[in-house]
Amino acid sequence: MSNYSLTVQATSTRGIVATITTFLADNGCNITDSAQFDDMETGRFFMRVSFDSETGAELDALSDAFGEVAEGLGMTFAFHDNSRKMKVIIMVSRFGHCLNDLLYRWRIGALPIDIVAVISNHMDYQKVVVNHDIPFHFIKVTKANKPQAEAQIMNVVEDTGAELIVLARYMQVLSDDMCQKMSGRIINIHHSFLPSFKGANPYKQAHERGVKLIGATSHYVTADLDEGPIIEQETVRVTHAQSALDYVSLGRDVESQVLARAVHAHIHNRAFVNGNKTVVFPTSPGGYASEKMG
């Protein structure tokens, strides 16, 4: 029995849920999980439905048949095979905690993705990546060669068929052109001090200011630096008794966790861009996707 999911976005109107569920029932599908959100502020409707195809219906056939239904209600939709692993490129610079965390979760099956390449502007993690039998691409980036470097990155994206880029502490600002080409398909992570503590040593700055909470934010990348729609956030308490190095250690942990949760939500088609924010559906009522990641 095949397990699929259907994601829908539309202008909010009466009868959308009934239309979707009736279609699936009429086509021999049994719903196993459903989540929906009606944004009263924007007038937008979002829904994700997981279902088993008891008749063995193919996704293409379901999509073609649903297209006529969706057109009448102005829906944007997509059918997904839940057993298919999304092709992902990870990009990293010299801080490897997020990369190592993603590789570990991938290796134990907690993050079911197909890592088709790791790209870096440094050679620090070449051996780590190659030892995982993953292609490593060193693409040096300078002010002079930035357009050429991004062209190389996009060539890797196209050659591998990558559907998502994860910036695992990749410390280069992407151009507006690349952000637009990959809109909704690049996820970034940063500490939660922005814009309060910019530049070098943000954790040292935070320690000097005596902050009581540190954390991390993961978001979709847009042309506005670190201001894209937020997917996931987390904080951890710190005290006056902890050092700046303690802040750094805690910060690395929370950055790794938050990035993994954001990627987990995206690859399971549970994250929807809703203007300047997102709608992120949990795995099951009362529990976020990260809870099933261990």
C-alpha positions in Angstrom: 0.0 0.0 0.0 1.4 3.4 -1.1 1.6 6.3 1.4 1.4 9.7 0.0 0.6 13.3 1.1 -1.2 16.2 -0.5 -0.3 19.9 0.3 -2.7 22.6 -0.6 -2.7 26.4 -0.5 -5.6 28.5 -1.5 -7.7 31.6 -0.7 -9.9 30.7 2.2 -13.4 29.7 1.2 -16.1 27.4 2.4 -16.0 23.8 1.4 -12.3 23.3 0.7 -11.8 20.6 3.3 -14.9 18.7 2.3 -13.8 18.9 -1.4 -10.4 17.5 -0.6 -11.5 14.7 1.6 -14.3 13.7 -0.7 -11.9 13.5 -3.6 -9.5 11.3 -1.7 -12.3 9.0 -0.5 -13.8 8.7 -4.0 -10.4 7.7 -5.4 -9.8 4.9 -2.9 -7.6 6.8 -0.5 -7.6 6.5 3.3 -6.6 9.6 5.3 -4.0 8.8 8.0 -3.1 12.3 9.1 -4.5 15.8 8.4 -3.6 19.3 9.5 -5.1 22.6 8.3 -4.9 26.3 9.1 -7.1 29.2 8.0 -5.2 32.5 8.4 -7.9 35.0 9.2 -5.4 37.9 8.7 -4.3 37.1 5.2 -7.3 35.1 4.0 -5.1 32.2 3.1 -5.8 28.5 3.7 -3.2 25.8 4.2 -3.6 22.0 4.4 -1.5 18.9 4.5 -3.1 15.4 4.3 -1.3 12.1 4.5 -3.1 9.1 3.0 -2.8 5.5 1.9 -3.8 4.6 -1.6 -5.8 1.4 -1.1 -6.3 1.0 -4.9 -2.6 1.6 -5.7 -3.4 4.8 -7.6 -0.4 6.5 -9.1 0.5 10.1 -8.0 0.4 11.4 -11.6 -3.1 10.1 -12.1 -4.3 11.5 -8.8 -2.6 14.9 -9.6 -4.3 15.0 -13.0 -7.7 14.2 -11.6 -7.3 16.7 -8.7 -6.2 19.4 -11.1 -9.8 19.9 -12.3 -11.1 20.1 -8.7 -8.3 22.5 -7.7 -8.8 24.9 -10.6 -12.4 25.6 -9.5 -11.2 26.7 -6.1 -8.0 28.4 -7.1 -5.8 25.9 -5.2 -2.1 25.5 -5.5 -1.3 21.9 -4.7 1.2 19.1 -4.9 1.1 15.3 -4.3 4.2 13.7 -2.6 5.4 10.2 -2.2 6.3 10.0 1.5 8.8 7.2 0.9 10.9 9.4 -1.5 13.9 11.1 0.1 14.5 14.8 -0.8 17.8 15.6 -2.5 19.7 18.0 -0.3 23.0 20.0 -0.6 24.6 21.1 2.7 26.9 24.2 2.6 29.4 24.9 5.4 32.3 27.2 6.2 34.6 26.7 9.2 32.1 25.9 12.0 31.2 22.2 11.7 28.7 21.6 14.5 25.6 21.8 12.4 27.2 19.8 9.5 28.2 17.0 11.9 24.8 17.0 13.5 23.0 16.7 10.2 25.4 13.9 9.1 24.7 12.0 12.3 21.0 12.3 12.0 21.1 11.3 8.4 23.3 8.3 9.1 21.0 6.9 11.8 17.9 7.6 9.7 16.4 10.3 11.9 16.7 12.7 9.0 15.5 10.8 5.9 17.2 12.8 3.2 19.5 12.1 0.2 22.6 14.3 0.7 23.8 14.7 -2.8 26.7 17.0 -2.1 28.5 19.2 0.5 29.8 22.5 -0.7 32.3 24.6 1.3 34.5 27.6 0.8 37.2 25.9 3.0 38.8 22.5 3.0 38.3 21.8 6.7 35.6 19.2 6.4 36.6 17.5 3.1 37.8 14.3 4.9 34.7 14.1 7.1 32.4 14.4 4.1 34.3 12.0 1.8 34.4 9.4 4.6 30.6 9.5 4.5 30.8 8.7 0.7 29.3 12.1 -0.1 30.7 14.3 -2.9 32.6 17.3 -1.5 32.9 20.5 -3.6 35.5 23.2 -2.6 34.3 26.5 -4.1 36.4 29.4 -3.0 34.6 32.7 -2.6 36.1 36.1 -2.8 34.8 39.6 -3.6 36.3 39.3 -7.0 34.9 35.9 -8.0 31.6 35.8 -6.2 29.4 35.6 -9.4 31.5 32.8 -10.8 31.5 31.0 -7.4 27.7 31.1 -7.2 27.5 29.9 -10.8 29.5 26.9 -9.8 27.2 26.3 -6.8 24.2 26.5 -9.1 25.8 24.0 -11.5 26.1 21.5 -8.6 22.5 22.1 -7.8 21.4 21.4 -11.3 23.7 18.5 -11.9 22.6 16.7 -8.7 18.9 17.7 -9.0 19.0 19.1 -5.5 15.7 20.3 -4.1 17.0 22.0 -1.0 20.1 23.8 0.1 20.9 23.8 3.9 23.3 26.6 5.0 24.9 24.8 8.0 26.9 27.9 9.2 27.9 28.8 5.7 29.4 32.3 6.3 28.9 33.9 2.9 26.0 36.2 1.9 24.1 34.8 -1.1 23.3 37.2 -3.9 19.7 38.4 -4.6 19.7 36.5 -7.8 20.5 33.2 -6.2 18.0 33.8 -3.4 15.3 34.4 -6.0 16.2 31.4 -8.1 16.1 29.1 -5.0 13.2 30.9 -3.3 11.7 28.7 -0.6 14.5 26.1 -1.1 17.3 27.5 1.0 17.3 27.1 4.8 19.7 29.0 7.1 20.6 29.0 10.8 21.9 31.8 13.0 22.1 32.7 16.6 19.3 34.7 18.1 21.3 37.7 19.0 20.8 39.3 15.6 20.5 42.3 15.2 21.6 43.0 18.8 25.1 41.5 18.5 26.4 41.6 15.0 29.9 40.8 13.7 32.6 38.8 15.4 32.2 37.0 18.7 28.5 37.5 19.3 28.5 35.1 22.2 31.3 37.1 23.9 29.3 40.3 23.3 26.3 38.6 24.9 28.3 37.5 27.9 29.6 41.0 28.4 26.1 42.3 28.3 24.9 39.7 30.8 22.1 38.2 28.7 19.9 35.5 30.3 18.7 33.7 27.2 20.5 32.6 24.1 19.1 30.7 21.2 18.9 30.1 17.5 16.6 30.8 14.6 16.2 28.8 11.4 14.5 30.5 8.4 14.1 30.5 4.7 16.7 32.6 2.9 15.6 35.8 1.1 17.4 38.8 -0.3 16.9 40.5 3.1 19.8 39.2 5.2 18.6 37.0 8.1 15.1 38.2 7.7 13.4 35.4 5.8 10.3 33.6 7.0 11.1 31.8 10.3 10.6 28.0 10.4 12.0 27.1 13.9 13.4 28.7 17.0 14.7 27.6 20.4 16.2 29.3 23.5 18.2 28.1 26.5 18.8 29.9 29.8 22.2 31.0 30.9 23.4 32.6 34.2 26.0 35.0 35.5 28.1 32.0 36.6 28.7 30.8 33.0 31.6 31.9 30.9 31.6 33.1 27.3 32.9 29.6 26.3 29.8 28.1 28.0 27.6 30.4 25.8 29.4 29.2 22.7 29.0 25.5 23.6 25.3 25.9 24.4 24.8 28.0 21.3 26.2 25.3 19.1 23.9 22.7 20.6 20.8 24.8 20.1 21.8 25.9 16.6 22.2 22.2 15.6 18.8 21.2 17.1 16.9 24.1 15.5 18.4 23.6 12.1 17.6 19.9 12.1 14.0 20.6 13.1 13.6 23.1 10.3 15.0 20.7 7.8 12.8 17.9 9.1 9.7 20.1 8.7 10.6 21.1 5.2 11.5 17.6 3.8 8.1 16.3 5.1 6.3 19.1 3.4 5.0 20.5 6.6 6.4 24.1 6.2 4.5 26.6 4.1 5.7 30.2 3.4 2.9 32.6 4.3 4.0 36.0 3.3 6.8 37.1 5.7 6.1 34.1 8.1 5.4 30.4 7.9 2.8 27.8 8.7 4.5 24.7 10.2 2.3 21.7 10.8 3.4 19.3 13.6 3.8 15.6 13.0 0.8 14.8 15.1 -1.6 16.8 17.3 0.3 18.2 20.2 3.8 17.2 19.0 6.3 18.8 16.8 8.2 17.0 14.1 11.4 17.2 16.2 10.0 14.9 18.9 10.3 12.0 16.5 13.9 12.7 15.8 15.2 11.5 19.2 
